[in-house]
Amino acid sequence: QGASGTVPKDTAFGISDENGYYTIKHRSGAEGVEPGQYTVTFSKMVMPDGSPMEKGAEPAAVGARELLPKQYTNPQITKEKITVQKTQDTYDFALKTKKT
């Protein structure tokens, strides 16, 4: 819940709900992205004690920290790639992290 994903090539983003479902939105606000190949990054910001951030809070202003490892957050090293096809509208991601 509250994890976000970004598609850097075209600057699209999505935020997951409590069930892990998300909708990708283009930076223009329109849902979805054009077909093509994308690099995907993820982020999950939490409070210093590991508790969830309040909705709408700015991470830097509340001292939040990144929960996910750089292999998911850094577009230069992530191996998360996706090819979006016009005929497919669901894409699942399985992130493997250590419990904190």
Secondary structure, DSSP 8 states (H G I E B T S, - for coil): ---EEEETTTTEEEE--TTS----EETTS-BS--SEEEE-EEE-EE-TTS-B--TT--HHHHT-EE-S-HHHH-TTT---EEEE-TT-------------
